Amino acid sequence: MRFVLVDDSFAFDGYSPSSQPLAGPEKAFACLSSPLAQRGHEVTVFNRTTYGLQIDGAKWEPFDTTKPDETDVLVALRLPRLLDHVPVAAKRILWCSGDLAQLEGAENEAILERHRPMMLFFSEAHRRRWDNRLGLETRIFAPGLASNYLEEDAMRVYDPPRAVTTAHPQSGLGWLLALWIDRIRPAVPNAELHVYSSLLNRGILGSEVPPNVKPLVDLVQAARDRGILVMRPQGDSGMADSYRSARAFLYPGTPTEIYGFTLAESQAMGLPAVIRPAAPVLFERVVDGQTGHVVTSDAQFARATIELLTDRAAFDRMSGACRAARNGRTWQIAAAEFEELAR
């Protein structure tokens, strides 16, 4: 089959996930193209990449490059208007991201009604948030895991013990930092919390950040003696190393979660999690009591984190359960499933 994938966000390509941080939808878009091409399909991606290049059989072209007049499958990421970019397509798929407001409005609804694409969502919780007034076909497609997160390398347990979080500053990170300062760090005085956040990292370096993020920048700068280290997010290779060196993945969660991308990756590595039941989709990522703890109070969250930081036997048991539970969903497996969706 001939696949055309279209995105109009920012510059990235099929090499990007291994070397730079990407949000879950963009990473999935970037990771799908080469496995599809390796299955014998003709795959061309149009996005904001600067130069045309070929990556493991898939062609990547700058967004403004002339697009083909026809294809078998057109896959548009996030924006309905991208469904117009190839005049003739046997099948059109709109791959939805977290912000479903981008599907609303008279113009977008007219495009959806005209093309009647398959609407692709990351989870059942994600699909349920959309009011399918046009009665379009909807399907769920879970992303694959990069090979970095499926390696059999042993976890490295460092001293001092480390916890890791990728929580967004506007999605529970302030709560987590306060809990760390008030309850967790006093109980484990040498522990470190590695916070992977582009926003906080930029703020610490002096760049402008949103007004509601500035108090968190001030907080982490004042709390360096509490073991809080702000790190720049990395690509899959760097994040896998970070997870392999940690004892707990701390994830506040929000009701707007669509998948829990970093939670899935860290679980596959063997890193136990402590999460709040903020979103139903998170229960699909963590097996409570086996691969992590799902807690309902601040005190429980603190106790569970302290246990993983201080009790090596508890950590080893949950880490082993994480590896045993992982489904080995490589991108090659995911691409085969996507192929069936597209037929």
Long-range contacts (C-beta under 8 A, 24 or more apart in sequence): 1-41, 1-42, 1-72, 1-73, 1-339, 1-342, 1-343, 2-41, 2-42, 2-44, 2-68, 2-71, 2-72, 2-73, 3-33, 3-36, 3-41, 3-42, 3-43, 3-44, 3-71, 3-72, 3-73, 3-75, 3-342, 4-44, 4-45, 4-46, 4-67, 4-68, 4-71, 4-73, 4-74, 4-75, 4-85, 4-86, 4-89, 5-29, 5-32, 5-33, 5-43, 5-44, 5-45, 5-46, 5-47, 5-75, 5-76, 5-77, 6-45, 6-46, 6-47, 6-63, 6-67, 6-74, 6-75, 6-76, 6-77, 6-82, 6-85, 6-86, 7-45, 7-46, 7-47, 7-48, 7-63, 7-76, 7-77, 7-78, 7-82, 8-47, 8-48, 8-63, 8-79, 8-82, 9-47, 9-48, 9-77, 9-78, 10-48, 11-47, 11-48, 11-49, 11-50, 12-47, 12-48, 12-49, 13-45, 13-47, 13-49, 13-53, 13-55, 13-60, 14-45, 14-55, 14-56, 14-58, 14-60, 15-55, 16-235, 17-146, 17-235, 17-236, 18-146, 18-148, 18-235, 18-236, 18-237, 19-235, 19-237, 20-234, 20-235, 21-196, 21-198, 21-233, 21-234, 21-235, 21-239, 22-235, 23-97, 23-261, 24-122, 24-143, 24-258, 24-259, 24-261, 25-77, 25-78, 25-95, 25-97, 25-98, 25-122, 26-77, 27-143, 27-261, 28-95, 28-122, 28-143, 28-144, 29-77, 29-95, 31-143, 31-144, 31-146, 31-331, 32-144, 32-331, 32-334, 32-335, 32-338, 33-58, 33-60, 34-58, 34-331, 35-144, 35-331, 35-332, 35-334, 35-335, 36-335, 36-338, 36-339, 38-332, 38-335, 39-335, 39-336, 39-339, 41-339, 44-68, 46-85, 72-342, 73-342, 75-342, 76-117, 78-102, 80-108, 80-111, 80-112, 81-107, 81-108, 81-111, 83-111, 83-112, 83-115, 83-117, 84-111, 84-115, 91-118, 91-342, 92-116, 92-117, 92-118, 93-117, 93-118, 93-119, 93-120, 93-341, 93-342, 94-118, 94-119, 94-120, 95-120, 95-141, 96-120, 96-121, 96-122, 96-126, 96-130, 97-258, 98-126, 98-256, 98-258, 100-129, 100-130, 103-130, 109-133, 109-134, 112-136, 118-341, 120-341, 121-258, 122-258, 122-259, 123-258, 123-259, 123-281, 123-284, 124-281, 125-257, 125-258, 125-279, 125-280, 125-281, 126-258, 126-259, 126-281, 139-341, 141-334, 141-337, 141-338, 141-341, 142-259, 142-329, 142-334, 143-259, 143-261, 143-331, 143-334, 144-329, 144-330, 144-331, 144-332, 144-333, 144-334, 144-335, 145-264, 145-265, 145-268, 145-326, 145-328, 145-329, 145-330, 145-331, 146-236, 146-240, 146-265, 146-331, 147-330, 148-236, 148-237, 148-239, 148-240, 149-236, 149-240, 149-243, 149-265, 149-266, 149-268, 149-269, 150-268, 150-326, 150-328, 150-330, 151-240, 153-244, 155-244, 155-245, 155-269, 155-270, 155-271, 155-319, 156-244, 156-245, 157-247, 157-312, 157-315, 158-245, 159-190, 160-190, 160-191, 160-192, 160-227, 161-188, 161-190, 161-191, 161-192, 161-247, 161-309, 161-310, 162-191, 162-192, 162-193, 162-194, 162-245, 162-246, 162-247, 163-191, 163-192, 163-193, 163-194, 163-246, 163-247, 163-248, 163-249, 163-250, 163-305, 163-308, 163-309, 164-193, 164-194, 164-196, 164-242, 164-243, 164-246, 164-248, 164-249, 164-250, 164-266, 164-271, 165-193, 165-194, 165-195, 165-196, 165-249, 165-250, 165-251, 165-252, 166-196, 166-197, 166-233, 166-251, 166-262, 167-195, 167-197, 167-250, 167-251, 167-252, 168-197, 168-199, 169-197, 169-199, 169-200, 169-212, 169-213, 169-216, 170-212, 170-213, 171-252, 171-253, 171-254, 171-256, 172-252, 172-253, 172-254, 172-276, 172-278, 173-197, 173-216, 173-252, 174-215, 174-216, 174-219, 175-252, 176-250, 176-252, 177-216, 177-219, 177-220, 177-223, 177-228, 179-298, 179-301, 179-302, 180-226, 180-227, 180-228, 181-223, 181-226, 181-228, 183-298, 183-299, 183-302, 184-302, 184-305, 184-306, 184-309, 185-226, 185-227, 187-302, 187-306, 187-310, 188-306, 188-309, 188-310, 190-227, 191-227, 191-309, 192-227, 192-228, 192-229, 193-227, 193-228, 193-229, 193-250, 194-229, 194-231, 194-242, 194-246, 195-220, 195-228, 195-229, 195-230, 195-231, 196-231, 196-232, 196-233, 196-234, 196-239, 196-242, 197-230, 197-231, 197-233, 198-232, 198-233, 200-230, 201-230, 201-231, 201-232, 201-233, 204-230, 236-265, 239-265, 240-265, 240-269, 243-269, 243-270, 243-271, 244-269, 244-270, 244-271, 246-271, 247-271, 247-272, 247-308, 247-309, 247-315, 248-272, 248-273, 248-274, 248-305, 248-308, 248-309, 248-315, 249-273, 249-274, 249-292, 250-274, 250-301, 250-305, 251-275, 251-276, 251-282, 252-276, 252-278, 253-277, 253-278, 253-279, 253-282, 254-278, 254-279, 255-279, 257-281, 257-282, 260-284, 260-285, 267-291, 267-292, 267-322, 267-325, 267-326, 268-322, 268-323, 268-326, 269-322, 270-319, 270-320, 270-322, 270-323, 271-319, 271-322, 272-308, 272-315, 272-318, 272-319, 272-321, 272-322, 274-301, 274-304, 274-305, 274-308, 276-301, 287-321, 287-325, 290-318, 290-321, 290-325, 291-318, 291-321, 291-322, 291-325, 292-318, 292-322
